[in-house]
Amino acid sequence: MSWQPELDELARRKAFAHEMGGADKVRRQHDGGRLTVRERIGGMLDADSFQEVGTLSGIGEYDADNALTTVTPANCVFGRGTVDGRSVVVVGDDFTVRGGSADASISAKPLMAENMAAEFRLPIVRIIEGSGGGGSVKTIETKGAANLPGGVGGTQGFYMMTANLANVPVVGIGLGSVAGLGAARLASSHFSIMSTSSAMFVAGPPVVARLGQPLTKQELGGADIQTRSGAIDNAVETEAEAFEQARRFLSYLPSSVHSLPPINACNDDPQRADESLLSVIPRNRRQIYKVRPIIETVVDKGSFFEMGRNFGRSIVAGLARFDGHPVVLFASDPYHNAGSWNAETCQKVVRFADLAETFHLPVVYLMDCPGFLIGLEAEKTATIRHGVRAMAAMNQTSVPWCTVIMRNAYGVAGAAHQPGGRLSLRYAWPSASWGSLPLEGGIEAAYRADIDAASDPAAKMKEIEGRLNALRSPFRTAEKFWVEEIIDPRKTRSLLCDFVRLAEPVRTAGKVSLSMRP
């Protein structure tokens, strides 16, 4: 009366699942320098924590006596596990089975993974290779009809792909060739990573070649292209690095919008003051400096996690901690357009403002912005439209916000340094400078008649510049309480640590009205 025969059959079927596409396909995966989906899941999760769902799903083959001979497993593997002890959902494409395409997929599996993340309020990690369960022209023959995109079950899948952005942290990891629906799933995330040997595109080289564009995978959608376009946040050399970055990203965030980000123990003195900050900003306002060392100096040691480094490069953005408290951090980078905002920078600001608001993270902005980028290219790329969209995103935030003006704050983009209509904290270094326009260029526009009428235009120009420089001292602004505090730069860390402690009781868990957009 034992059920052992059924348990033996269960073990046999699980063995078929773990064979994936077969020894030859697994070998081909390894020969290409890529792990299998099960190895990837093991690398992403804490050891032995994976609890698979749908292990036995696939297409069975039976003999004349209706006895199972083999099973081709579904090319989606998913379940629950832990990352640093916290539960997550992980879903991965099995490229060894029909290249991860729709011909071998069971659409209910990735959909259930998304639903599970939403219902149990767990982060979801998508490990993507191939079309991610997307289309193949061969499906017309295997299904006997052409699929209408978004048809039966499809609409729900597309909905959940983006709906979870308002609920739980979503990480996309692209490994290998990623196309079509797979590319959409990868881009529809809070944090996306791809390996440098991978490529992502809406349609691959064979399809694009029909447009007269004979390109390799790397030429069409390699990591350099996708990180510079902003479609992908970070690129890494190895799959192990991808999993490490995903784990680190999740460490700053709550499991869902219904809880608050975790506060870590901090061994870095909140009162630490670095003497280098006293001279880091050059007196020559035309001289640039490196902002990343400033970031590393003021945050908890080693806590800055940069995202999207190759896109919108006049803003450095990412996650960091002050006294153990996680924040979204912006910092102007004068190495790119002198820190001025172009269309790409504005898009980057929107993305990180949305991330902060969605997951209740305070914002710290280390500012040096001479305004929006000007010129023909700026007009062609609708910089002003993207600029006011960035300002709107900042104004729509409700999370605590603190700005440190290190040097420039000019023009409309200069005004976009804190949310309007509510309290935020603001400090300025003695090196700060602000106004409607920088004096360079602005004097010639405002005082053209005086300069032209002078017997020595150059001397007149210098006289006006000296007069205005005396008036634009940040101390004169502080007298009128147009800036709240001018600080010793060495106190920046202690004041920002004080800010996050002030912010802690203000933050409220729950779903926000305006959440992350892809």
NUMI-215015 format. One record per residue (C-alpha): x, y, z; residue number from 1; residue in one letter. Coordinates in nm, 3 decimals. Layout:
# NUMI-215015
        xx        yy        zz   num   residu
         X         Y         Z   NUM        A
...
This chain:
# NUMI-215015
        xx        yy        zz   num   residu
     0.000     0.000     0.000     1        M
     0.306     0.229    -0.010     2        S
     0.315     0.534    -0.239     3        W
     0.681     0.471    -0.311     4        Q
     0.620     0.401    -0.684     5        P
     0.471     0.747    -0.721     6        E
     0.765     0.900    -0.534     7        L
     0.999     0.714    -0.768     8        D
     0.809     0.859    -1.064     9        E
     0.834     1.205    -0.908    10        L
     1.209     1.166    -0.875    11        A
     1.233     1.046    -1.236    12        R
     1.039     1.345    -1.365    13        R
     1.248     1.586    -1.157    14        K
     1.557     1.430    -1.311    15        A
     1.420     1.510    -1.658    16        F
     1.369     1.871    -1.546    17        A
     1.725     1.900    -1.420    18        H
     1.860     1.769    -1.750    19        E
     1.716     2.088    -1.905    20        M
     1.778     2.087    -2.282    21        G
     2.006     1.784    -2.263    22        G
     2.378     1.728    -2.217    23        A
     2.470     1.868    -2.561    24        D
     2.280     2.193    -2.507    25        K
     2.419     2.233    -2.156    26        V
     2.770     2.179    -2.291    27        R
     2.710     2.439    -2.560    28        R
     2.595     2.683    -2.290    29        Q
     2.911     2.624    -2.088    30        H
     3.135     2.639    -2.396    31        D
     2.990     2.985    -2.463    32        G
     3.103     3.095    -2.115    33        G
     2.748     3.103    -1.981    34        R
     2.587     2.926    -1.686    35        L
     2.263     2.730    -1.708    36        T
     1.948     2.878    -1.559    37        V
     1.969     2.654    -1.253    38        R
     2.333     2.747    -1.195    39        E
     2.237     3.113    -1.227    40        R
     1.958     3.083    -0.974    41        I
     2.200     2.909    -0.738    42        G
     2.447     3.195    -0.783    43        G
     2.183     3.458    -0.719    44        M
     2.029     3.309    -0.405    45        L
     2.161     3.209    -0.065    46        D
     2.290     2.852    -0.071    47        A
     2.021     2.580    -0.067    48        D
     1.738     2.832    -0.031    49        S
     1.563     2.779    -0.368    50        F
     1.210     2.641    -0.350    51        Q
     1.105     2.573    -0.707    52        E
     0.749     2.603    -0.836    53        V
     0.641     2.404    -1.141    54        G
     0.941     2.173    -1.158    55        T
     0.754     1.908    -1.356    56        L
     0.601     2.138    -1.618    57        S
     0.691     2.071    -1.979    58        G
     0.599     1.854    -2.275    59        I
     0.593     1.480    -2.207    60        G
     0.642     1.207    -2.468    61        E
     0.467     0.873    -2.422    62        Y
     0.495     0.531    -2.589    63        D
     0.215     0.319    -2.728    64        A
     0.134     0.194    -2.380    65        D
     0.099     0.553    -2.255    66        N
     0.418     0.525    -2.051    67        A
     0.632     0.834    -2.019    68        L
     0.957     0.814    -2.216    69        T
     1.093     1.165    -2.172    70        T
     0.997     1.522    -2.080    71        V
     1.113     1.843    -2.247    72        T
     1.091     2.086    -1.956    73        P
     0.936     2.429    -1.987    74        A
     1.206     2.685    -2.054    75        N
     1.109     2.898    -1.755    76        C
     1.232     2.808    -1.406    77        V
     1.101     3.001    -1.106    78        F
     1.042     2.987    -0.736    79        G
     1.129     3.148    -0.406    80        R
     1.457     3.177    -0.221    81        G
     1.648     3.415    -0.002    82        T
     1.905     3.688    -0.062    83        V
     2.099     3.772     0.254    84        D
     1.825     3.597     0.445    85        G
     1.538     3.796     0.290    86        R
     1.280     3.620     0.071    87        S
     1.268     3.697    -0.301    88        V
     1.108     3.552    -0.614    89        V
     1.347     3.454    -0.892    90        V
     1.247     3.361    -1.246    91        V
     1.489     3.254    -1.516    92        G
     1.489     3.161    -1.885    93        D
     1.638     2.827    -1.987    94        D
     1.822     2.894    -2.312    95        F
     1.909     2.526    -2.349    96        T
     1.543     2.455    -2.430    97        V
     1.454     2.608    -2.768    98        R
     1.666     2.916    -2.700    99        G
     1.420     3.043    -2.441   100        G
     1.153     3.103    -2.708   101        S
     0.776     3.070    -2.696   102        A
     0.777     2.727    -2.860   103        D
     0.886     2.566    -2.535   104        A
     0.732     2.808    -2.288   105        S
     0.436     2.782    -2.056   106        I
     0.320     3.142    -2.023   107        S
     0.153     3.079    -1.688   108        A
     0.491     3.027    -1.519   109        K
     0.647     3.375    -1.556   110        P
     0.302     3.524    -1.495   111        L
     0.271     3.333    -1.167   112        M
     0.618     3.451    -1.068   113        A
     0.507     3.813    -1.112   114        E
     0.181     3.747    -0.924   115        N
     0.367     3.573    -0.642   116        M
     0.597     3.873    -0.600   117        A
     0.300     4.110    -0.591   118        A
     0.080     3.904    -0.359   119        E
     0.351     3.811    -0.108   120        F
     0.519     4.152    -0.138   121        R
     0.856     4.012    -0.239   122        L
     1.126     4.148    -0.470   123        P
     1.151     3.973    -0.806   124        I
     1.472     3.897    -0.995   125        V
     1.433     3.818    -1.365   126        R
     1.725     3.629    -1.520   127        I
     1.677     3.668    -1.892   128        I
     1.830     3.503    -2.196   129        E
     1.666     3.466    -2.535   130        G
     1.326     3.612    -2.612   131        S
     1.211     3.555    -2.256   132        G
     0.912     3.345    -2.362   133        G
     0.845     3.579    -2.650   134        G
     0.765     3.511    -3.011   135        G
     0.910     3.294    -3.282   136        S
     0.777     3.253    -3.635   137        V
     0.792     2.879    -3.575   138        K
     0.510     2.924    -3.324   139        T
     0.271     2.979    -3.616   140        I
     0.328     2.621    -3.723   141        E
     0.347     2.461    -3.379   142        T
     0.031     2.638    -3.256   143        K
    -0.156     2.627    -3.586   144        G
    -0.232     3.001    -3.582   145        A
    -0.061     3.337    -3.562   146        A
    -0.050     3.486    -3.213   147        N
    -0.212     3.826    -3.162   148        L
     0.026     4.018    -2.930   149        P
    -0.141     4.078    -2.597   150        G
    -0.402     3.815    -2.678   151        G
    -0.521     3.535    -2.450   152        V
    -0.323     3.570    -2.127   153        G
    -0.082     3.812    -2.289   154        G
    -0.246     4.130    -2.169   155        T
    -0.217     4.015    -1.808   156        Q
     0.149     3.932    -1.860   157        G
     0.231     4.272    -2.007   158        F
     0.035     4.438    -1.727   159        Y
     0.221     4.254    -1.450   160        M
     0.556     4.321    -1.618   161        M
     0.521     4.692    -1.539   162        T
     0.267     4.689    -1.254   163        A
     0.518     4.537    -1.012   164        N
     0.732     4.849    -1.048   165        L
     0.483     5.018    -0.816   166        A
     0.486     4.731    -0.566   167        N
     0.817     4.554    -0.520   168        V
     1.183     4.591    -0.621   169        P
     1.235     4.448    -0.971   170        V
     1.580     4.347    -1.096   171        V
     1.649     4.244    -1.455   172        G
     1.968     4.054    -1.545   173        I
     2.045     4.003    -1.915   174        G
     2.284     3.717    -1.990   175        L
     2.342     3.612    -2.350   176        G
     2.122     3.734    -2.634   177        S
     1.805     3.908    -2.517   178        V
     1.537     4.004    -2.770   179        A
     1.172     4.102    -2.805   180        G
     0.968     4.033    -2.493   181        L
     1.289     3.943    -2.309   182        G
     1.425     4.291    -2.381   183        A
     1.100     4.445    -2.258   184        A
     1.117     4.244    -1.935   185        R
     1.479     4.344    -1.884   186        L
     1.415     4.715    -1.940   187        A
     1.101     4.711    -1.724   188        S
     1.292     4.703    -1.397   189        S
     1.422     4.926    -1.121   190        H
     1.774     4.803    -1.181   191        F
     1.901     4.631    -1.495   192        S
     2.233     4.461    -1.555   193        I
     2.387     4.289    -1.854   194        M
     2.716     4.110    -1.903   195        S
     2.960     4.260    -2.153   196        T
     2.938     3.943    -2.362   197        S
     2.559     3.981    -2.386   198        S
     2.346     4.178    -2.628   199        A
     1.994     4.317    -2.608   200        M
     1.769     4.434    -2.891   201        F
     1.407     4.460    -2.995   202        V
     1.490     4.237    -3.292   203        A
     1.817     4.059    -3.363   204        G
     2.068     4.090    -3.648   205        P
     1.886     3.853    -3.893   206        P
     1.573     4.070    -3.877   207        V
     1.757     4.403    -3.879   208        V
     1.965     4.291    -4.177   209        A
     1.643     4.305    -4.380   210        R
     1.654     4.682    -4.322   211        L
     1.992     4.701    -4.489   212        G
     2.179     4.711    -4.157   213        Q
     2.421     4.414    -4.145   214        P
     2.533     4.427    -3.781   215        L
     2.676     4.183    -3.531   216        T
     2.499     4.130    -3.200   217        K
     2.747     4.355    -3.021   218        Q
     2.725     4.627    -3.286   219        E
     2.346     4.623    -3.262   220        L
     2.287     4.590    -2.890   221        G
     2.605     4.532    -2.693   222        G
     2.660     4.656    -2.340   223        A
     2.832     4.977    -2.451   224        D
     2.535     5.075    -2.669   225        I
     2.268     4.984    -2.416   226        Q
     2.430     5.148    -2.113   227        T
     2.498     5.468    -2.308   228        R
     2.141     5.476    -2.439   229        S
     2.004     5.437    -2.085   230        G
     1.818     5.116    -2.168   231        A
     2.041     4.924    -1.924   232        I
     2.184     5.059    -1.598   233        D
     2.507     4.866    -1.542   234        N
     2.733     4.629    -1.734   235        A
     2.958     4.366    -1.575   236        V
     3.225     4.129    -1.702   237        E
     3.097     3.809    -1.540   238        T
     2.770     3.652    -1.439   239        E
     2.894     3.631    -1.080   240        A
     2.938     4.011    -1.080   241        E
     2.583     4.050    -1.207   242        A
     2.443     3.847    -0.919   243        F
     2.658     4.040    -0.670   244        E
     2.533     4.374    -0.802   245        Q
     2.173     4.252    -0.788   246        A
     2.216     4.141    -0.429   247        R
     2.374     4.472    -0.336   248        R
     2.098     4.675    -0.501   249        F
     1.832     4.483    -0.308   250        L
     2.014     4.547     0.021   251        S
     1.920     4.918     0.008   252        Y
     1.549     4.858    -0.053   253        L
     1.253     4.726     0.141   254        P
     1.094     4.400     0.028   255        S
     0.797     4.600    -0.097   256        S
     0.648     4.948    -0.084   257        V
     0.456     4.834     0.223   258        H
     0.768     4.842     0.440   259        S
     1.062     5.078     0.490   260        L
     1.420     5.029     0.372   261        P
     1.642     4.848     0.625   262        P
     1.886     5.047     0.839   263        I
     2.226     4.881     0.874   264        N
     2.467     4.897     1.164   265        A
     2.732     5.159     1.088   266        C
     3.093     5.153     1.202   267        N
     3.180     5.481     1.028   268        D
     3.181     5.782     1.260   269        D
     2.891     6.015     1.166   270        P
     3.104     6.309     1.284   271        Q
     3.399     6.217     1.061   272        R
     3.539     6.527     0.888   273        A
     3.776     6.507     0.593   274        D
     4.022     6.793     0.552   275        E
     4.034     6.741     0.174   276        S
     3.683     6.890     0.143   277        L
     3.821     7.230     0.240   278        L
     4.010     7.261    -0.088   279        S
     3.834     7.021    -0.322   280        V
     3.650     7.295    -0.515   281        I
     3.895     7.504    -0.722   282        P
     3.885     7.883    -0.683   283        R
     3.906     7.906    -1.061   284        N
     3.543     7.849    -1.158   285        R
     3.646     7.726    -1.502   286        R
     3.846     7.442    -1.350   287        Q
     3.683     7.102    -1.313   288        I
     3.721     6.851    -1.030   289        Y
     3.627     6.489    -0.962   290        K
     3.301     6.447    -0.776   291        V
     3.314     6.074    -0.699   292        R
     3.590     6.116    -0.435   293        P
     3.366     6.375    -0.267   294        I
     3.080     6.124    -0.263   295        I
     3.302     5.852    -0.115   296        E
     3.423     6.097     0.149   297        T
     3.081     6.198     0.282   298        V
     2.886     5.869     0.264   299        V
     2.940     5.570     0.493   300        D
     3.267     5.417     0.377   301        K
     3.217     5.190     0.077   302        G
     2.842     5.238     0.069   303        S
     2.797     5.423    -0.260   304        F
     2.639     5.202    -0.528   305        F
     2.638     5.385    -0.861   306        E
     2.380     5.309    -1.129   307        M
     2.362     5.426    -1.490   308        G
     2.715     5.566    -1.502   309        R
     2.726     5.584    -1.884   310        N
     2.396     5.769    -1.927   311        F
     2.307     6.129    -1.840   312        G
     2.666     6.168    -1.728   313        R
     2.646     6.521    -1.587   314        S
     2.461     6.364    -1.293   315        I
     2.611     6.081    -1.090   316        V
     2.331     5.880    -0.930   317        A
     2.288     5.575    -0.714   318        G
     2.222     5.446    -0.365   319        L
     2.427     5.519    -0.054   320        A
     2.409     5.514     0.324   321        R
     2.456     5.778     0.591   322        F
     2.490     5.639     0.944   323        D
     2.345     5.315     0.809   324        G
     2.037     5.479     0.654   325        H
     1.988     5.418     0.279   326        P
     1.928     5.715     0.047   327        V
     1.908     5.798    -0.321   328        V
     2.206     6.019    -0.400   329        L
     2.255     6.265    -0.687   330        F
     2.580     6.450    -0.750   331        A
     2.672     6.690    -1.029   332        S
     2.972     6.590    -1.239   333        D
     3.153     6.892    -1.391   334        P
     3.355     6.658    -1.616   335        Y
     3.049     6.632    -1.842   336        H
     2.897     6.950    -1.986   337        N
     3.034     7.132    -1.678   338        A
     2.750     6.968    -1.483   339        G
     2.472     7.123    -1.693   340        S
     2.162     6.915    -1.759   341        W
     2.091     6.782    -2.107   342        N
     1.789     6.573    -2.208   343        A
     1.952     6.248    -2.095   344        E
     2.043     6.391    -1.754   345        T
     1.684     6.505    -1.703   346        C
     1.556     6.155    -1.784   347        Q
     1.800     6.014    -1.530   348        K
     1.677     6.255    -1.262   349        V
     1.317     6.147    -1.324   350        V
     1.411     5.780    -1.291   351        R
     1.587     5.822    -0.958   352        F
     1.329     6.062    -0.815   353        A
     1.068     5.797    -0.896   354        D
     1.282     5.528    -0.730   355        L
     1.317     5.737    -0.415   356        A
     0.946     5.812    -0.395   357        E
     0.837     5.453    -0.466   358        T
     1.053     5.297    -0.194   359        F
     1.050     5.577     0.067   360        H
     1.418     5.669     0.033   361        L
     1.537     6.018     0.136   362        P
     1.724     6.212    -0.132   363        V
     2.066     6.378    -0.102   364        V
     2.179     6.608    -0.385   365        Y
     2.538     6.735    -0.405   366        L
     2.488     7.018    -0.651   367        M
     2.704     7.199    -0.905   368        D
     2.476     7.285    -1.198   369        C
     2.533     7.588    -1.423   370        P
     2.192     7.538    -1.586   371        G
     2.042     7.347    -1.876   372        F
     2.271     7.267    -2.165   373        L
     2.234     7.529    -2.437   374        I
     2.285     7.522    -2.812   375        G
     2.134     7.360    -3.119   376        L
     2.172     7.001    -2.998   377        E
     1.997     7.090    -2.672   378        A
     1.704     7.234    -2.866   379        E
     1.686     6.935    -3.101   380        K
     1.663     6.694    -2.808   381        T
     1.386     6.891    -2.632   382        A
     1.602     6.958    -2.328   383        T
     1.354     7.207    -2.184   384        I
     1.064     6.961    -2.204   385        R
     1.269     6.690    -2.035   386        H
     1.389     6.954    -1.790   387        G
     1.044     7.059    -1.673   388        V
     0.949     6.692    -1.653   389        R
     1.243     6.639    -1.417   390        A
     1.132     6.938    -1.212   391        M
     0.779     6.798    -1.196   392        A
     0.911     6.461    -1.080   393        A
     1.109     6.631    -0.804   394        M
     0.808     6.839    -0.700   395        N
     0.588     6.529    -0.690   396        Q
     0.813     6.357    -0.437   397        T
     0.712     6.351    -0.073   398        S
     1.027     6.192     0.072   399        V
     1.270     6.402     0.279   400        P
     1.522     6.590     0.065   401        W
     1.853     6.760     0.143   402        C
     2.067     6.960    -0.102   403        T
     2.428     7.069    -0.060   404        V
     2.523     7.341    -0.311   405        I
     2.892     7.290    -0.373   406        M
     2.944     7.543    -0.651   407        R
     2.702     7.646    -0.931   408        N
     2.324     7.692    -0.918   409        A
     2.213     7.890    -1.222   410        Y
     1.902     7.934    -1.431   411        G
     1.595     7.710    -1.442   412        V
     1.799     7.395    -1.386   413        A
     1.959     7.574    -1.090   414        G
     1.611     7.607    -0.942   415        A
     1.566     7.230    -0.980   416        A
     1.771     7.147    -0.676   417        H
     1.492     7.076    -0.428   418        Q
     1.119     7.000    -0.442   419        P
     0.894     7.304    -0.439   420        G
     0.599     7.368    -0.212   421        G
     0.731     7.186     0.094   422        R
     1.013     7.186     0.344   423        L
     1.351     7.050     0.246   424        S
     1.695     7.114     0.392   425        L
     1.958     7.311     0.203   426        R
     2.320     7.390     0.276   427        Y
     2.579     7.581     0.075   428        A
     2.955     7.564     0.075   429        W
     3.149     7.894     0.070   430        P
     3.242     7.807    -0.290   431        S
     2.876     7.828    -0.395   432        A
     2.770     8.066    -0.669   433        S
     2.422     8.132    -0.806   434        W
     2.205     8.357    -1.013   435        G
     1.974     8.374    -1.313   436        S
     2.276     8.350    -1.544   437        L
     2.648     8.293    -1.490   438        P
     2.841     8.621    -1.513   439        L
     3.038     8.474    -1.803   440        E
     2.827     8.568    -2.104   441        G
     2.558     8.724    -1.890   442        G
     2.748     9.052    -1.845   443        I
     2.782     9.100    -2.219   444        E
     2.408     9.046    -2.263   445        A
     2.294     9.272    -1.977   446        A
     2.552     9.552    -2.009   447        Y
     2.610     9.560    -2.384   448        R
     2.531     9.933    -2.417   449        A
     2.766    10.031    -2.133   450        D
     3.048     9.816    -2.270   451        I
     3.008     9.943    -2.626   452        D
     3.006    10.309    -2.507   453        A
     3.324    10.271    -2.299   454        A
     3.657    10.400    -2.430   455        S
     3.813    10.072    -2.309   456        D
     3.548     9.796    -2.340   457        P
     3.773     9.531    -2.181   458        A
     3.838     9.750    -1.877   459        A
     3.468     9.830    -1.849   460        K
     3.387     9.462    -1.864   461        M
     3.635     9.389    -1.586   462        K
     3.496     9.672    -1.372   463        E
     3.138     9.544    -1.403   464        I
     3.248     9.187    -1.332   465        E
     3.430     9.296    -1.015   466        G
     3.128     9.493    -0.896   467        R
     2.890     9.203    -0.951   468        L
     3.126     8.947    -0.801   469        N
     3.123     9.142    -0.475   470        A
     2.744     9.146    -0.472   471        L
     2.697     8.779    -0.558   472        R
     2.887     8.653    -0.252   473        S
     2.688     8.369    -0.090   474        P
     2.716     8.560     0.238   475        F
     2.509     8.845     0.089   476        R
     2.244     8.588    -0.007   477        T
     2.251     8.441     0.344   478        A
     2.187     8.788     0.490   479        E
     1.853     8.791     0.311   480        K
     1.779     8.430     0.416   481        F
     1.764     8.330     0.050   482        W
     1.993     8.046     0.149   483        V
     1.948     7.897     0.495   484        E
     2.300     7.795     0.596   485        E
     2.653     7.831     0.463   486        I
     2.865     7.554     0.611   487        I
     3.222     7.441     0.650   488        D
     3.250     7.166     0.383   489        P
     3.412     6.940     0.642   490        R
     3.079     6.931     0.830   491        K
     2.892     6.791     0.529   492        T
     2.893     6.430     0.644   493        R
     2.779     6.507     0.999   494        S
     2.495     6.727     0.872   495        L
     2.380     6.465     0.621   496        L
     2.387     6.196     0.891   497        C
     2.178     6.430     1.105   498        D
     1.940     6.473     0.808   499        F
     1.874     6.100     0.767   500        V
     1.805     6.066     1.138   501        R
     1.555     6.353     1.114   502        L
     1.400     6.186     0.809   503        A
     1.353     5.845     0.971   504        E
     1.024     5.906     1.160   505        P
     0.883     6.108     0.869   506        V
     0.889     5.824     0.617   507        R
     0.567     5.624     0.583   508        T
     0.532     5.281     0.428   509        A
     0.266     5.219     0.165   510        G
     0.192     5.254    -0.203   511        K
     0.246     5.603    -0.341   512        V
     0.029     5.780    -0.594   513        S
     0.310     5.842    -0.844   514        L
     0.546     5.548    -0.857   515        S
     0.833     5.427    -1.070   516        M
     0.799     5.442    -1.447   517        R
     1.021     5.220    -1.667   518        P
